[in-house]
């Protein structure tokens, strides 16, 4: 059974036809992962206010759906600032940094989290982060997998206070449960 944790009992069978139709060509586990990311962000849309940096937003030609969260952020009246590799990072500070499924591609995820903490407004800037755990390697640039405890430690080292850290999706096989990924909301502190 594949579970998407938008609600504690949601399963792959409860993914709406509209959610699945836009993901034609993906396997059921990948669909559950993508839907769980969007549901996680949608459930926290109230966080998207002020200047929102989408770190790893994607560009045409480099991903299937560039800037997939633009409408979600702009729908809250926030200023959407996309960034992807090779771009110049917009001037900060930022009220929110959105970083979905990017940490695994970074040479040094800890260094990037340290940068995020510096780019956010101290004590009020929010990091909204998703990351994979048990997942097949996607590309040759896919470098890391993370545990909840490991990400908590990296965030603490970067000066963040974790407000929420939840499992977004999981696969159950027999008596075993394998998390596919987590979602985090953390506030930037002062190191």
C-alpha positions as CSV (number, residue, x, y, z in Angstrom):
1,X,0.0,0.0,0.0
2,X,1.2,3.5,-0.9
3,X,0.2,6.2,1.6
4,X,0.2,9.9,0.8
5,X,0.1,11.7,4.1
6,X,-2.1,14.7,3.3
7,X,-4.4,13.1,5.8
8,X,-3.2,10.2,8.0
9,X,-5.3,7.6,6.1
10,X,-5.0,8.8,2.5
11,X,-3.9,6.1,0.1
12,X,-2.8,6.0,-3.5
13,X,-6.4,5.0,-4.3
14,X,-7.6,8.4,-2.9
15,X,-5.5,10.5,-5.3
16,X,-8.0,12.3,-7.4
17,X,-8.3,11.7,-11.2
18,X,-7.3,15.3,-11.8
19,X,-4.1,14.8,-9.8
20,X,-3.2,11.6,-11.6
21,X,-4.1,12.8,-15.1
22,X,-1.6,15.6,-15.0
23,X,1.1,13.0,-14.2
24,X,0.5,10.7,-17.1
25,X,3.6,8.6,-17.8
26,X,4.8,8.3,-14.2
27,X,4.6,5.1,-12.1
28,X,2.2,4.9,-9.1
29,X,4.9,5.5,-6.5
30,X,6.2,8.6,-8.4
31,X,2.7,9.9,-8.7
32,X,2.2,9.5,-4.9
33,X,5.4,11.3,-4.3
34,X,4.5,14.3,-6.5
35,X,1.0,14.5,-5.2
36,X,2.3,14.4,-1.6
37,X,4.6,17.3,-2.3
38,X,1.9,19.4,-3.8
39,X,-0.6,18.5,-0.9
40,X,2.1,19.4,1.7
41,X,2.7,22.8,0.1
42,X,-1.0,23.5,-0.5
43,X,-1.8,22.8,3.1
44,X,0.8,25.4,4.1
45,X,-0.1,28.0,1.5
46,X,-0.8,30.6,4.2
47,X,3.0,30.7,4.8
48,X,3.6,32.1,1.3
49,X,3.7,35.8,2.0
50,X,6.1,38.7,1.1
51,X,9.1,37.7,-1.0
52,X,9.3,34.0,-1.7
53,X,12.4,32.5,-3.3
54,X,11.7,29.2,-5.0
55,X,15.2,27.7,-4.8
56,X,15.4,25.0,-7.6
57,X,12.3,26.2,-9.5
58,X,13.3,24.5,-12.7
59,X,13.7,25.9,-16.2
60,X,12.1,25.0,-19.5
61,X,14.1,22.2,-21.1
62,X,15.6,21.0,-17.8
63,X,12.5,19.5,-16.1
64,X,9.0,18.3,-17.0
65,X,7.2,21.2,-15.3
66,X,9.2,24.4,-14.6
67,X,8.1,26.6,-11.7
68,X,5.3,24.2,-10.7
69,X,4.5,26.2,-7.5
70,X,4.4,29.7,-9.0
71,X,0.5,29.8,-9.0
72,X,0.3,28.5,-5.5
73,X,2.7,31.3,-4.2
74,X,1.2,34.1,-6.4
75,X,-2.3,33.0,-5.4
76,X,-1.4,34.1,-1.9
77,X,-0.4,37.6,-3.1
78,X,3.3,36.9,-2.6
79,X,6.1,37.9,-4.8
80,X,7.4,34.8,-6.5
81,X,11.2,34.8,-7.2
82,X,12.3,31.7,-9.1
83,X,15.9,30.5,-9.0
84,X,17.6,27.6,-10.7
85,X,21.2,26.5,-11.4
86,X,23.0,29.1,-13.4
87,X,20.7,32.0,-12.5
88,X,21.7,34.9,-10.4
89,X,20.1,34.6,-6.9
90,X,17.7,37.5,-6.4
91,X,18.7,40.1,-3.8
92,X,17.4,39.2,-0.3
93,X,16.3,39.1,2.4
94,X,13.4,36.8,1.8
95,X,10.3,36.1,3.8
96,X,10.1,32.5,2.7
97,X,12.4,30.1,0.9
98,X,10.7,27.2,-0.9
99,X,13.0,24.3,-1.6
100,X,11.4,21.2,-3.0
101,X,13.3,18.0,-3.8
102,X,16.6,19.9,-4.3
103,X,18.9,19.0,-1.4
104,X,19.8,15.6,-3.0
105,X,21.4,17.4,-6.0
106,X,23.6,19.8,-4.0
107,X,27.3,19.1,-3.4
108,X,27.1,20.3,0.2
109,X,23.5,20.4,1.5
110,X,24.7,21.8,4.9
111,X,26.4,24.8,3.3
112,X,23.2,25.6,1.3
113,X,21.1,25.4,4.5
114,X,23.5,27.8,6.1
115,X,23.0,30.1,3.2
116,X,19.3,29.9,3.5
117,X,19.4,30.9,7.1
118,X,21.4,34.0,6.1
119,X,19.1,34.9,3.2
120,X,15.9,34.8,5.4
121,X,14.8,37.5,7.7
122,X,16.1,36.6,11.2
123,X,13.5,35.1,13.5
124,X,10.6,35.5,11.1
125,X,11.9,34.0,7.7
126,X,10.5,30.6,7.0
127,X,12.0,27.7,5.1
128,X,9.6,25.3,3.5
129,X,11.5,22.2,2.4
130,X,10.8,18.8,1.0
131,X,13.3,16.0,0.5
132,X,13.5,12.3,-0.5
133,X,14.4,9.4,1.7
134,X,13.9,5.9,0.1
135,X,14.0,6.6,-3.6
136,X,15.7,5.4,-6.7
137,X,18.5,7.5,-8.1
138,X,17.0,9.9,-10.7
139,X,20.0,11.3,-12.5
140,X,23.8,11.1,-12.3
141,X,23.7,14.4,-10.3
142,X,21.4,12.8,-7.7
143,X,23.9,12.6,-4.7
144,X,22.1,12.1,-1.4
145,X,19.2,10.5,0.6
146,X,18.3,11.9,4.0
147,X,16.8,10.7,7.3
148,X,14.5,12.8,9.4
149,X,17.1,12.9,12.2
150,X,19.8,13.9,9.8
151,X,17.8,16.8,8.3
152,X,16.8,18.0,11.8
153,X,20.5,18.1,12.8
154,X,21.5,20.0,9.6
155,X,18.7,22.5,10.2
156,X,19.8,23.0,13.8
157,X,23.4,23.5,12.8
158,X,22.2,26.2,10.3
159,X,20.4,28.0,13.0
160,X,16.8,27.0,12.2
161,X,14.0,26.1,14.6
162,X,11.9,23.3,13.2
163,X,8.2,24.0,13.5
164,X,6.9,21.0,11.6
165,X,8.6,17.9,10.1
166,X,6.2,15.3,8.7
167,X,6.3,12.2,6.5
168,X,4.6,13.1,3.2
169,X,4.4,9.7,1.6
170,X,5.3,6.1,2.4
171,X,5.2,2.6,0.9
172,X,4.1,-0.4,3.0
173,X,5.3,-3.8,2.1
174,X,4.3,-6.6,4.5
175,X,5.2,-5.3,8.0
176,X,7.7,-2.7,6.7
177,X,7.1,0.9,6.0
178,X,9.4,2.9,3.8
179,X,9.1,6.7,3.8
180,X,9.4,8.3,0.4
181,X,9.9,11.8,1.6
182,X,9.3,14.4,4.3
183,X,8.2,18.0,4.5
184,X,9.6,20.6,6.8
185,X,8.6,24.1,8.0
186,X,11.4,25.9,9.9
187,X,12.1,29.4,11.0
188,X,15.4,31.1,10.6
189,X,17.1,32.0,14.0
190,X,20.3,33.6,14.9
191,X,23.5,31.5,15.0
